[in-house]
């Protein structure tokens, strides 16, 4: 019998594949920001404050190992920021356990991996 996936699981799979494709097409980048997709996070992030929109910052700590963080930003803010700016924003918005995990992943030395985060 086929496994039934929830809408959120399907959305998460789609955005995860999209993020993977983006990083494959941008091998010099370790961070990206895109508009958040409703339902992609396990917790309900709710409606963005007036004049703001939900974005998603994705950090690729190691090739294929990514973390996503929702952040509400003013509508006029461009998604086109440098890796350094996006990483600083991610670290500001991320919960402590995510920051610890990023630090651990950055410190891990995987063979064939030469691209640092941030």
C-alpha positions as CSV (number, residue, x, y, z in Angstrom):
1,X,0.0,0.0,0.0
2,X,1.4,3.4,-0.9
3,X,2.4,5.8,1.8
4,X,0.1,8.8,2.2
5,X,1.9,12.0,2.8
6,X,0.4,15.1,4.3
7,X,0.2,18.3,2.3
8,X,3.0,19.8,4.6
9,X,5.2,16.8,3.9
10,X,4.7,17.2,0.1
11,X,5.4,21.0,0.3
12,X,8.5,20.3,2.4
13,X,9.7,17.8,-0.2
14,X,9.1,20.2,-3.1
15,X,10.9,23.2,-1.4
16,X,13.8,20.9,-0.3
17,X,14.2,19.7,-3.9
18,X,14.1,23.3,-5.1
19,X,16.7,24.4,-2.6
20,X,19.0,21.5,-3.6
21,X,18.6,22.4,-7.3
22,X,19.4,26.1,-6.4
23,X,22.6,25.1,-4.5
24,X,23.7,22.8,-7.3
25,X,23.3,25.7,-9.8
26,X,25.1,28.1,-7.5
27,X,28.1,26.1,-6.2
28,X,29.9,29.2,-4.8
29,X,27.0,30.0,-2.5
30,X,26.3,28.6,0.9
31,X,23.2,30.6,1.9
32,X,20.1,31.7,0.0
33,X,16.9,33.5,0.8
34,X,13.6,32.9,-0.9
35,X,9.9,33.6,-0.2
36,X,8.6,31.1,2.4
37,X,6.0,28.6,1.3
38,X,2.9,28.3,3.4
39,X,3.0,25.1,5.4
40,X,6.7,24.3,4.8
41,X,7.6,24.5,8.5
42,X,6.5,22.0,11.1
43,X,5.5,24.8,13.4
44,X,2.8,27.3,12.4
45,X,4.5,30.6,11.7
46,X,1.2,32.5,11.3
47,X,0.7,35.6,9.3
48,X,3.6,38.1,8.8
49,X,3.2,41.4,10.6
50,X,1.6,44.3,8.6
51,X,4.0,45.5,5.9
52,X,6.2,42.4,6.1
53,X,6.4,39.0,4.4
54,X,7.7,35.6,5.5
55,X,11.0,34.6,3.9
56,X,13.1,31.5,4.3
57,X,16.8,31.6,4.8
58,X,18.5,28.3,3.9
59,X,22.1,27.6,5.1
60,X,24.0,24.8,3.4
61,X,26.4,23.8,6.2
62,X,27.9,20.9,4.2
63,X,26.9,19.8,0.7
64,X,23.4,18.3,1.0
65,X,23.0,19.3,4.6
66,X,20.8,22.3,4.9
67,X,18.8,24.2,7.6
68,X,15.8,26.5,7.0
69,X,14.8,29.4,9.1
70,X,11.7,31.6,8.6
71,X,12.2,35.3,9.1
72,X,9.7,38.2,8.7
73,X,11.1,41.0,6.6
74,X,9.7,44.2,5.2
75,X,8.1,43.7,1.8
76,X,10.6,45.9,0.0
77,X,13.6,43.9,1.1
78,X,15.2,42.0,-1.8
79,X,16.0,38.3,-1.6
80,X,19.3,39.2,-3.3
81,X,21.8,39.6,-0.4
82,X,25.4,38.4,0.0
83,X,26.1,35.1,1.7
84,X,27.6,37.1,4.6
85,X,24.5,39.2,5.1
86,X,22.2,36.2,4.9
87,X,24.3,34.1,7.3
88,X,24.3,37.0,9.8
89,X,20.5,37.3,9.5
90,X,20.1,33.5,9.8
91,X,22.2,33.5,13.0
92,X,20.2,36.4,14.4
93,X,16.8,34.7,13.8
94,X,17.7,31.0,14.5
95,X,17.0,29.4,17.8
96,X,20.0,28.4,20.0
97,X,19.9,24.7,19.0
98,X,20.1,25.6,15.3
99,X,23.1,27.9,16.0
100,X,24.8,25.0,17.9
101,X,24.1,22.6,15.0
102,X,25.5,25.0,12.4
103,X,28.6,25.5,14.5
104,X,29.1,21.7,14.8
105,X,28.5,21.1,11.1
106,X,30.9,24.0,10.1
107,X,33.6,22.4,12.4
108,X,33.2,18.9,10.9
109,X,35.7,18.1,8.2
110,X,34.1,16.0,5.5
111,X,36.3,14.6,2.8
112,X,36.1,16.5,-0.5
113,X,34.3,19.4,1.1
114,X,35.9,22.8,0.6
115,X,33.1,25.3,0.9
116,X,32.7,27.0,4.3
117,X,29.4,28.6,5.5
118,X,29.3,32.4,6.0
